[in-house]
Amino acid sequence: PHPSLCCPPGGPQLGPKRPGRARSLLGNQRKRRKSVTPDPKEKQTCDIRLRVRAEYCQHDSALQGNVFSNKQEPLERQFERFNQANTILKSRDLGSIICDIKFSELTYLDAFWRDYINGSLLEALKGVFITDSLKQAVGHEAIKLLVNVDEEDYEVGRQKLLRNLMLQTAP
């Protein structure tokens, strides 16, 4: 379950997402970084991926009365209705932003994780993403903000930064 918050109608405008391109570039960079063996004396950093997505709370009003078919064959009718609903839902995509955040200090990483878990990060990001222009763009509809940080990224990063601390305190 992702933390989310429904906001009253009415943020920077989240542009349309570009499937594939950004993810594949980031994925390639990430793979290259992981394959390099770090120098044990060099201070290590960790990357945490933060995903922020704005969505409409309800889709019923957009779908109601806009999805229909006059096909005779039940399977054809079902496919046509599915395709129409899919097109409507895609047109309502508010977009998402993916941020790779680099941490070099364990205390900052842990504070970030605590804020994510307790909802403070979501509240802070709400003010950044749910702006007046986004509220105007969605009109009277309620929107929600979804924030996600992968727990495995956090755990791996935490172990990496713990090694930094052990190297600093080792004689």
Salt bridges, closest charged atoms under 4 A:
ASP47 OD2 - ARG33 NH1 2.76
ASP47 OD1 - LYS102 NZ 3.20
GLU55 OE2 - ARG53 NE 3.10
GLU55 OE1 - LYS144 NZ 3.93
ASP93 OD2 - LYS17 NZ 3.95
ASP93 OD1 - ARG53 NH2 3.02
ASP100 OD1 - ARG49 NE 2.79
GLU105 OE2 - LYS43 NZ 2.69
ASP110 OD1 - ARG158 NE 2.92
GLU123 OE1 - LYS126 NZ 3.76
GLU141 OE1 - ARG92 NH2 2.78
ASP153 OD2 - ARG30 NH2 3.33
